[in-house]
Amino acid sequence: MLPTRMTLKGSINTQYLMDFFFMYVNALINMKRQRLIYLAVITLFLSFISCNRGVVYHEYARVDEAGWHMDSVFHFEMPIEDSLSINDFFINIRNNTSYPYSNLYLFVTTVFPNGHSTRDTIECILAGKDGRWLGSGSGRIKDNKIMLQRALRFPLKGVYHLYLEQAMREPLLPGIEDIGFSVELNENQ
């Protein structure tokens, strides 16, 4: 209960009314602020859940700060239990703006659960013909999601191994921050 300030004549002081009014307004503002914070937290939580709904596999590996050595091979291990779903396959590249080329060639080796393997050479375009960096990011780091294969099924259940190595013929390739691989459910499924 709020303390009352009375004048000698028994009427309520105007200072008391002003104090009460400001306390009431402040409480309303705090309630609205608290509701906005709760709403923002719930929105962020739901956006994270919805963004990952179709992700089957997603992993990044950190490239050494000095650069990507030509003998350095990144290994990704994917346990797959669903061989019926149609998936899209992506190579994810995080480069900085000091990367000296507009593209990146990769050797991609896939080893299937039965031991068979495939090896491909993939060109990943990181900058346009005008020299502007592609991908997302407003600073010096750019994220590129390069389509590797669209609308494929895993032929077998089991553990798949994917190996990525740079094929730029540079002993030490600067400017690549992270390299990754992801598999997502095809949107037309």
C-alpha positions as CSV (number, residue, x, y, z in Angstrom):
1,M,0.0,0.0,0.0
2,L,1.2,3.5,-0.9
3,P,1.9,5.9,2.0
4,T,-0.5,8.8,1.9
5,R,0.7,12.4,2.4
6,M,-1.9,14.5,4.0
7,T,-1.9,18.2,4.5
8,L,-3.1,19.7,7.7
9,K,-6.6,20.1,6.3
10,G,-6.9,16.4,5.4
11,S,-6.8,16.6,1.6
12,I,-4.4,14.6,-0.5
13,N,-1.3,16.5,-1.6
14,T,-0.8,17.0,-5.3
15,Q,2.8,15.8,-5.0
16,Y,1.4,12.4,-3.9
17,L,-0.8,12.3,-7.0
18,M,2.1,13.0,-9.3
19,D,4.2,10.4,-7.5
20,F,1.5,7.8,-7.9
21,F,0.9,8.7,-11.6
22,F,4.6,8.4,-12.4
23,M,4.9,5.0,-10.5
24,Y,1.8,3.7,-12.4
25,V,3.2,4.9,-15.8
26,N,6.6,3.4,-15.0
27,A,5.0,0.0,-14.1
28,L,3.1,0.0,-17.4
29,I,6.2,0.7,-19.3
30,N,8.2,-2.0,-17.5
31,M,5.3,-4.5,-18.2
32,K,5.4,-3.6,-21.9
33,R,9.2,-3.9,-22.0
34,Q,9.0,-7.2,-20.3
35,R,6.4,-8.5,-22.8
36,L,8.5,-7.3,-25.7
37,I,11.5,-9.1,-24.3
38,Y,9.5,-12.3,-23.9
39,L,8.1,-11.9,-27.4
40,A,11.6,-11.4,-28.9
41,V,13.0,-14.5,-27.1
42,I,10.1,-16.6,-28.3
43,T,10.5,-15.3,-31.8
44,L,14.2,-16.1,-31.9
45,F,13.6,-19.6,-30.5
46,L,10.9,-20.3,-33.1
47,S,13.1,-19.0,-35.9
48,F,16.0,-21.3,-34.9
49,I,13.6,-24.3,-34.8
50,S,12.1,-23.5,-38.1
51,C,15.5,-22.9,-39.8
52,N,16.7,-26.3,-38.9
53,R,13.6,-28.3,-39.6
54,G,14.9,-29.6,-43.0
55,V,18.5,-30.0,-42.0
56,V,19.7,-33.6,-42.2
57,Y,23.4,-32.9,-41.6
58,H,25.4,-29.7,-41.1
59,E,29.0,-29.3,-40.0
60,Y,31.8,-26.8,-40.4
61,A,35.6,-27.3,-40.0
62,R,37.9,-24.5,-39.1
63,V,40.8,-23.8,-41.6
64,D,44.2,-22.9,-40.1
65,E,44.7,-19.1,-39.8
66,A,47.9,-19.3,-41.9
67,G,45.9,-20.8,-44.8
68,W,44.6,-24.1,-46.2
69,H,47.5,-26.3,-46.8
70,M,47.3,-28.4,-49.9
71,D,47.9,-31.6,-47.9
72,S,45.1,-30.8,-45.4
73,V,42.0,-32.9,-46.0
74,F,38.8,-32.2,-44.0
75,H,36.7,-35.2,-43.1
76,F,32.9,-35.2,-42.4
77,E,31.2,-38.3,-41.1
78,M,27.4,-38.6,-41.7
79,P,25.3,-41.3,-40.1
80,I,22.3,-41.8,-42.4
81,E,19.2,-43.8,-41.4
82,D,16.8,-42.6,-44.1
83,S,17.4,-43.8,-47.6
84,L,13.9,-42.8,-48.9
85,S,14.0,-39.0,-48.5
86,I,15.1,-36.7,-51.3
87,N,17.9,-34.4,-50.3
88,D,19.9,-31.4,-51.5
89,F,23.7,-31.4,-50.9
90,F,25.7,-28.2,-50.3
91,I,29.3,-27.2,-49.7
92,N,29.6,-24.3,-47.3
93,I,32.5,-21.9,-47.6
94,R,33.3,-19.1,-45.3
95,N,36.0,-16.8,-46.8
96,N,37.3,-13.4,-46.0
97,T,37.7,-10.6,-48.5
98,S,41.5,-11.1,-48.7
99,Y,41.0,-14.4,-50.6
100,P,43.0,-13.8,-53.8
101,Y,40.7,-15.7,-56.3
102,S,37.2,-15.5,-57.5
103,N,36.7,-19.2,-57.3
104,L,37.8,-22.3,-55.3
105,Y,38.4,-25.7,-56.8
106,L,37.8,-28.7,-54.4
107,F,38.4,-32.4,-54.6
108,V,35.4,-34.1,-53.1
109,T,35.7,-37.7,-52.2
110,T,32.6,-39.6,-50.9
111,V,33.0,-43.1,-49.3
112,F,29.7,-45.0,-49.1
113,P,28.8,-47.4,-46.3
114,N,29.6,-50.4,-48.5
115,G,33.2,-49.1,-49.1
116,H,32.7,-47.8,-52.7
117,S,33.9,-44.3,-53.3
118,T,33.6,-41.5,-55.8
119,R,35.9,-38.5,-56.4
120,D,34.9,-35.3,-58.1
121,T,36.5,-31.9,-58.8
122,I,34.1,-29.1,-58.0
123,E,34.5,-25.4,-58.9
124,C,32.9,-23.0,-56.3
125,I,32.4,-19.5,-57.6
126,L,32.9,-17.0,-54.7
127,A,33.0,-13.7,-56.6
128,G,31.2,-12.3,-59.7
129,K,32.8,-11.2,-62.9
130,D,32.7,-7.6,-61.6
131,G,34.8,-8.7,-58.6
132,R,32.0,-8.4,-56.1
133,W,31.9,-11.1,-53.5
134,L,29.0,-13.5,-53.6
135,G,27.4,-15.0,-50.6
136,S,25.9,-13.4,-47.5
137,G,27.6,-11.2,-44.9
138,S,28.1,-7.5,-44.8
139,G,31.6,-7.4,-43.3
140,R,34.8,-8.9,-44.5
141,I,33.6,-12.5,-44.0
142,K,31.4,-14.0,-46.7
143,D,29.3,-17.2,-46.3
144,N,28.7,-19.2,-49.5
145,K,26.3,-22.1,-49.8
146,I,27.2,-23.9,-53.0
147,M,24.8,-26.4,-54.4
148,L,26.6,-29.7,-54.9
149,Q,23.7,-32.0,-55.9
150,R,19.9,-31.4,-56.0
151,A,17.1,-34.0,-55.3
152,L,19.1,-37.1,-54.5
153,R,18.5,-40.0,-52.2
154,F,21.1,-41.7,-50.1
155,P,21.4,-45.2,-51.8
156,L,22.3,-47.0,-48.5
157,K,21.7,-46.6,-44.8
158,G,24.9,-46.3,-42.8
159,V,27.8,-44.0,-42.3
160,Y,29.0,-41.9,-45.2
161,H,32.4,-40.2,-45.2
162,L,33.0,-37.0,-47.1
163,Y,36.6,-35.7,-47.7
164,L,37.2,-32.1,-48.9
165,E,40.6,-30.8,-50.0
166,Q,41.6,-27.7,-51.9
167,A,42.6,-28.2,-55.5
168,M,44.0,-24.7,-56.2
169,R,47.6,-25.9,-56.5
170,E,48.7,-23.4,-53.9
171,P,50.9,-24.9,-51.1
172,L,49.1,-22.6,-48.6
173,L,45.8,-21.1,-49.7
174,P,45.0,-17.9,-47.7
175,G,41.5,-16.4,-47.1
176,I,39.4,-19.5,-46.4
177,E,38.1,-19.3,-42.9
178,D,35.9,-22.4,-42.6
179,I,34.8,-25.2,-44.9
180,G,31.6,-27.2,-44.4
181,F,29.1,-29.6,-45.8
182,S,25.3,-29.8,-45.3
183,V,22.4,-32.0,-46.4
184,E,18.9,-30.6,-46.4
185,L,15.5,-32.2,-47.2
186,N,14.5,-31.2,-50.7
187,E,11.8,-28.5,-50.6
188,N,9.6,-30.3,-53.2
189,Q,9.3,-33.5,-51.2
